[in-house]
Amino acid sequence: MDFTGEISTGWPFGTGSVDTSRDPGQHVWTYEPKQKEDIMSDSVYKIVDLVGTSESSWEDAARNAVETASKSLKDLRIAEATKLDMKIENGKVVSYRARVKLSFKYESGK
């Protein structure tokens, strides 16, 4: 992959970027941490286990789980694929399954 410029990413604890316009091995990483009060809010999160399925891939199976859950759960935060498996019939893979831990924020009621 050939890329020059700046790549930015947002993390829960700050914002970082990589300047890739320099020679390989000379990239410059910058990071700006968030203030503690921005990170440590009084929040409560629930984590649920879901299983998504797809006939085409594990990625689609995980996406199906998250997108289906998003129709009834609000303020989704993190999805972690914890287990991948396949359903096999007559020696052939017929579907992919992804177990996903999904977190969402409880409303404070304020």
VEXGUTOR-663934 format. One record per residue (C-alpha): x negated, y negated, z; residue in three letters. Coordinates in pm, 1 decimal, always signed. Example, Ala and Ser with C-alpha at 12.3 -4.5 7.8 and 13.67 -1.06 7.14 Angstrom:
// VEXGUTOR-663934
<site><px>-1230.0</px><py>+450.0</py><pz>+780.0</pz><r>ALA</r></site>
<site><px>-1367.0</px><py>+106.0</py><pz>+714.0</pz><r>SER</r></site>
***
This chain:
// VEXGUTOR-663934
<site><px>+0.0</px><py>+0.0</py><pz>+0.0</pz><r>MET</r></site>
<site><px>-138.3</px><py>-336.8</py><pz>-97.8</pz><r>ASP</r></site>
<site><px>-15.9</px><py>-626.5</py><pz>+114.9</pz><r>PHE</r></site>
<site><px>-148.0</px><py>-967.7</py><pz>+199.8</pz><r>THR</r></site>
<site><px>+11.4</px><py>-1218.0</py><pz>+431.1</pz><r>GLY</r></site>
<site><px>+159.0</px><py>-1189.2</py><pz>+777.2</pz><r>GLU</r></site>
<site><px>+371.7</px><py>-912.5</py><pz>+925.2</pz><r>ILE</r></site>
<site><px>+584.1</px><py>-1011.4</py><pz>+1224.9</pz><r>SER</r></site>
<site><px>+757.6</px><py>-787.5</py><pz>+1470.7</pz><r>THR</r></site>
<site><px>+990.5</px><py>-854.5</py><pz>+1761.2</pz><r>GLY</r></site>
<site><px>+945.7</px><py>-650.4</py><pz>+2077.2</pz><r>TRP</r></site>
<site><px>+1149.6</px><py>-660.5</py><pz>+2396.0</pz><r>PRO</r></site>
<site><px>+850.2</px><py>-803.7</py><pz>+2584.2</pz><r>PHE</r></site>
<site><px>+724.0</px><py>-1053.4</py><pz>+2329.1</pz><r>GLY</r></site>
<site><px>+655.4</px><py>-1125.7</py><pz>+1964.1</pz><r>THR</r></site>
<site><px>+354.3</px><py>-1012.3</py><pz>+1767.4</pz><r>GLY</r></site>
<site><px>+217.4</px><py>-1057.5</py><pz>+1418.5</pz><r>SER</r></site>
<site><px>-68.0</px><py>-920.3</py><pz>+1209.4</pz><r>VAL</r></site>
<site><px>-252.4</px><py>-1132.1</py><pz>+952.9</pz><r>ASP</r></site>
<site><px>-344.2</px><py>-880.8</py><pz>+679.8</pz><r>THR</r></site>
<site><px>-487.6</px><py>-1135.5</py><pz>+435.9</pz><r>SER</r></site>
<site><px>-840.0</px><py>-1055.6</py><pz>+556.9</pz><r>ARG</r></site>
<site><px>-1054.4</px><py>-757.6</py><pz>+458.7</pz><r>ASP</r></site>
<site><px>-945.5</px><py>-418.2</py><pz>+598.9</pz><r>PRO</r></site>
<site><px>-1070.6</px><py>-380.9</py><pz>+953.6</pz><r>GLY</r></site>
<site><px>-1065.9</px><py>-757.6</py><pz>+998.1</pz><r>GLN</r></site>
<site><px>-692.0</px><py>-800.9</py><pz>+1051.1</pz><r>HIS</r></site>
<site><px>-600.1</px><py>-1048.9</py><pz>+1323.5</pz><r>VAL</r></site>
<site><px>-329.3</px><py>-954.3</py><pz>+1574.7</pz><r>TRP</r></site>
<site><px>-155.3</px><py>-1225.6</py><pz>+1771.3</pz><r>THR</r></site>
<site><px>+88.7</px><py>-1165.8</py><pz>+2052.2</pz><r>TYR</r></site>
<site><px>+306.0</px><py>-1405.5</py><pz>+2248.2</pz><r>GLU</r></site>
<site><px>+460.9</px><py>-1251.0</py><pz>+2561.6</pz><r>PRO</r></site>
<site><px>+803.9</px><py>-1354.6</py><pz>+2678.1</pz><r>LYS</r></site>
<site><px>+842.5</px><py>-1517.3</py><pz>+3016.0</pz><r>GLN</r></site>
<site><px>+932.4</px><py>-1282.1</py><pz>+3301.5</pz><r>LYS</r></site>
<site><px>+1272.6</px><py>-1444.7</py><pz>+3343.6</pz><r>GLU</r></site>
<site><px>+1348.5</px><py>-1370.2</py><pz>+2976.3</pz><r>ASP</r></site>
<site><px>+1264.1</px><py>-1000.8</py><pz>+3020.5</pz><r>ILE</r></site>
<site><px>+1398.8</px><py>-910.5</py><pz>+3362.8</pz><r>MET</r></site>
<site><px>+1764.5</px><py>-996.9</py><pz>+3349.7</pz><r>SER</r></site>
<site><px>+2004.5</px><py>-822.4</py><pz>+3585.6</pz><r>ASP</r></site>
<site><px>+2143.1</px><py>-568.0</py><pz>+3341.3</pz><r>SER</r></site>
<site><px>+2275.2</px><py>-214.8</py><pz>+3355.2</pz><r>VAL</r></site>
<site><px>+2245.8</px><py>+28.4</py><pz>+3065.7</pz><r>TYR</r></site>
<site><px>+2416.4</px><py>+360.5</py><pz>+3003.4</pz><r>LYS</r></site>
<site><px>+2243.3</px><py>+636.0</py><pz>+2807.6</pz><r>ILE</r></site>
<site><px>+2450.0</px><py>+894.4</py><pz>+2622.2</pz><r>VAL</r></site>
<site><px>+2348.9</px><py>+1201.7</py><pz>+2423.0</pz><r>ASP</r></site>
<site><px>+2493.7</px><py>+1233.3</py><pz>+2073.8</pz><r>LEU</r></site>
<site><px>+2450.9</px><py>+1486.0</py><pz>+1795.1</pz><r>VAL</r></site>
<site><px>+2478.1</px><py>+1364.8</py><pz>+1437.5</pz><r>GLY</r></site>
<site><px>+2490.4</px><py>+1589.9</py><pz>+1132.8</pz><r>THR</r></site>
<site><px>+2410.0</px><py>+1549.8</py><pz>+765.2</pz><r>SER</r></site>
<site><px>+2382.2</px><py>+1776.9</py><pz>+464.0</pz><r>GLU</r></site>
<site><px>+2083.8</px><py>+1578.3</py><pz>+332.0</pz><r>SER</r></site>
<site><px>+1834.4</px><py>+1482.3</py><pz>+608.8</pz><r>SER</r></site>
<site><px>+1756.4</px><py>+1436.1</py><pz>+977.3</pz><r>TRP</r></site>
<site><px>+1737.9</px><py>+1059.0</py><pz>+920.6</pz><r>GLU</r></site>
<site><px>+2092.6</px><py>+1058.2</py><pz>+786.0</pz><r>ASP</r></site>
<site><px>+2205.6</px><py>+1278.0</py><pz>+1075.8</pz><r>ALA</r></site>
<site><px>+2060.9</px><py>+1033.4</py><pz>+1331.4</pz><r>ALA</r></site>
<site><px>+2205.8</px><py>+736.5</py><pz>+1139.5</pz><r>ARG</r></site>
<site><px>+2549.7</px><py>+903.0</py><pz>+1135.3</pz><r>ASN</r></site>
<site><px>+2538.8</px><py>+947.2</py><pz>+1513.4</pz><r>ALA</r></site>
<site><px>+2446.3</px><py>+582.2</py><pz>+1576.5</pz><r>VAL</r></site>
<site><px>+2682.1</px><py>+432.1</py><pz>+1319.2</pz><r>GLU</r></site>
<site><px>+2976.0</px><py>+641.0</py><pz>+1440.8</pz><r>THR</r></site>
<site><px>+2905.6</px><py>+546.2</py><pz>+1803.6</pz><r>ALA</r></site>
<site><px>+2880.2</px><py>+178.2</py><pz>+1708.4</pz><r>SER</r></site>
<site><px>+3248.0</px><py>+180.6</py><pz>+1610.5</pz><r>LYS</r></site>
<site><px>+3353.1</px><py>+225.7</py><pz>+1974.1</pz><r>SER</r></site>
<site><px>+3045.0</px><py>+125.7</py><pz>+2179.3</pz><r>LEU</r></site>
<site><px>+2923.6</px><py>-233.7</py><pz>+2181.0</pz><r>LYS</r></site>
<site><px>+2582.3</px><py>-387.1</py><pz>+2249.0</pz><r>ASP</r></site>
<site><px>+2382.1</px><py>-80.3</py><pz>+2144.3</pz><r>LEU</r></site>
<site><px>+2015.1</px><py>-116.2</py><pz>+2236.8</pz><r>ARG</r></site>
<site><px>+1787.1</px><py>+181.2</py><pz>+2169.2</pz><r>ILE</r></site>
<site><px>+1830.6</px><py>+512.4</py><pz>+1988.6</pz><r>ALA</r></site>
<site><px>+1578.1</px><py>+789.3</py><pz>+2041.8</pz><r>GLU</r></site>
<site><px>+1586.3</px><py>+1108.6</py><pz>+1835.9</pz><r>ALA</r></site>
<site><px>+1505.1</px><py>+1376.3</py><pz>+2094.6</pz><r>THR</r></site>
<site><px>+1566.6</px><py>+1698.7</py><pz>+1907.2</pz><r>LYS</r></site>
<site><px>+1593.5</px><py>+1797.2</py><pz>+1542.2</pz><r>LEU</r></site>
<site><px>+1732.8</px><py>+2125.6</py><pz>+1415.0</pz><r>ASP</r></site>
<site><px>+1901.2</px><py>+2280.1</py><pz>+1112.4</pz><r>MET</r></site>
<site><px>+2201.1</px><py>+2499.2</py><pz>+1052.8</pz><r>LYS</r></site>
<site><px>+2116.7</px><py>+2797.1</py><pz>+832.2</pz><r>ILE</r></site>
<site><px>+2357.1</px><py>+3016.6</py><pz>+638.6</pz><r>GLU</r></site>
<site><px>+2247.7</px><py>+3308.0</py><pz>+417.6</pz><r>ASN</r></site>
<site><px>+1885.4</px><py>+3199.9</py><pz>+449.1</pz><r>GLY</r></site>
<site><px>+1951.0</px><py>+2843.8</py><pz>+327.6</pz><r>LYS</r></site>
<site><px>+1959.7</px><py>+2514.9</py><pz>+517.4</pz><r>VAL</r></site>
<site><px>+2316.9</px><py>+2386.0</py><pz>+501.7</pz><r>VAL</r></site>
<site><px>+2292.8</px><py>+2091.1</py><pz>+741.0</pz><r>SER</r></site>
<site><px>+2054.2</px><py>+1889.3</py><pz>+953.9</pz><r>TYR</r></site>
<site><px>+2128.5</px><py>+1794.2</py><pz>+1313.2</pz><r>ARG</r></site>
<site><px>+1970.9</px><py>+1518.1</py><pz>+1519.0</pz><r>ALA</r></site>
<site><px>+2021.0</px><py>+1485.2</py><pz>+1894.5</pz><r>ARG</r></site>
<site><px>+2000.5</px><py>+1115.9</py><pz>+1981.8</pz><r>VAL</r></site>
<site><px>+1980.3</px><py>+938.9</py><pz>+2318.4</pz><r>LYS</r></site>
<site><px>+2161.0</px><py>+608.9</py><pz>+2272.1</pz><r>LEU</r></site>
<site><px>+2163.8</px><py>+324.1</py><pz>+2521.5</pz><r>SER</r></site>
<site><px>+2412.1</px><py>+42.4</py><pz>+2547.3</pz><r>PHE</r></site>
<site><px>+2452.6</px><py>-245.8</py><pz>+2787.5</pz><r>LYS</r></site>
<site><px>+2738.8</px><py>-257.2</py><pz>+3034.9</pz><r>TYR</r></site>
<site><px>+2937.4</px><py>-579.5</py><pz>+3036.6</pz><r>GLU</r></site>
<site><px>+2878.6</px><py>-778.2</py><pz>+3354.3</pz><r>SER</r></site>
<site><px>+3241.4</px><py>-887.5</py><pz>+3381.8</pz><r>GLY</r></site>
<site><px>+3140.4</px><py>-1247.3</py><pz>+3459.8</pz><r>LYS</r></site>
***
